[in-house]
């Protein structure tokens, strides 16, 4: 299996953004401006259009707190493969996020 496309530093930045999104999703604590919220929604729309599997994994794991092992069992693949898809999804997310 090949390596994920994202570096650890980039993945940490992705996790920080998604943590803020999770706080909005879970608690309604909005740390974003209206423009940032619209941009993130657009990024998720683009990600879902281009990489729907990776997008679903990101949403389920980071926002809905579903374990990678659960998703792997549901899809009949290894947990490592799901983790790689999630990291690649983070890479694609950041590409769209940084491309304003």
SVG drawing of the C-alpha trace seen along z (x, -y; Angstrom):
<svg xmlns="http://www.w3.org/2000/svg" viewBox="-25 -37 30 45">
<polyline fill="none" stroke="black" stroke-width="0.4" points="0.0,0.0 1.4,-3.4 1.8,-6.2 -0.8,-8.9 -0.4,-12.1 -0.3,-14.5 2.5,-15.3 2.1,-15.2 2.3,-19.0 -0.4,-19.4 -2.6,-16.8 -2.3,-18.6 -3.5,-21.8 -6.4,-19.9 -7.3,-18.5 -7.3,-22.0 -9.7,-23.2 -12.0,-20.2 -11.9,-20.5 -13.4,-24.0 -16.0,-22.6 -16.8,-19.8 -17.4,-22.4 -19.9,-24.2 -21.5,-20.9 -21.7,-19.5 -22.1,-22.5 -23.0,-25.4 -19.9,-27.3 -19.1,-29.2 -15.5,-30.5 -15.8,-31.3 -16.9,-34.4 -19.8,-34.1 -17.3,-34.1 -15.2,-31.3 -18.4,-29.2 -19.5,-29.6 -15.9,-28.7 -15.8,-25.6 -19.3,-24.5 -18.1,-25.0 -14.9,-23.0 -17.0,-20.1 -19.3,-20.3 -16.3,-20.2 -14.7,-17.4 -17.9,-15.4 -18.3,-15.9 -14.7,-14.9 -13.9,-12.4 -17.1,-11.2 -15.7,-8.2 -13.0,-10.2 -15.4,-12.9 -17.8,-10.5 -15.0,-9.0 -13.9,-12.5 -17.4,-13.5 -18.2,-10.2 -14.9,-10.0 -14.1,-13.6 -17.6,-15.0 -19.8,-12.0 -17.0,-10.2 -17.3,-6.8 -14.2,-4.6 -12.1,-3.6 -12.5,0.0 -16.3,-0.3 -16.1,-1.7 -13.5,0.9 -15.8,3.7 -18.8,2.2 -16.9,1.9 -15.0,5.2 -11.5,3.5 -8.6,3.1 -8.5,0.3 -5.2,-0.9 -6.9,-1.4 -9.7,-3.5 -7.0,-5.6 -5.2,-6.1 -8.4,-7.2 -9.0,-9.6 -5.6,-11.1 -5.9,-11.5 -9.3,-13.1 -7.6,-15.6 -5.0,-16.3 -7.8,-17.0 -9.7,-19.1 -6.7,-21.3 -6.1,-21.7 -9.6,-23.1 -9.4,-25.0 -6.2,-26.8 -7.4,-27.4 -9.5,-30.6"/>
</svg>
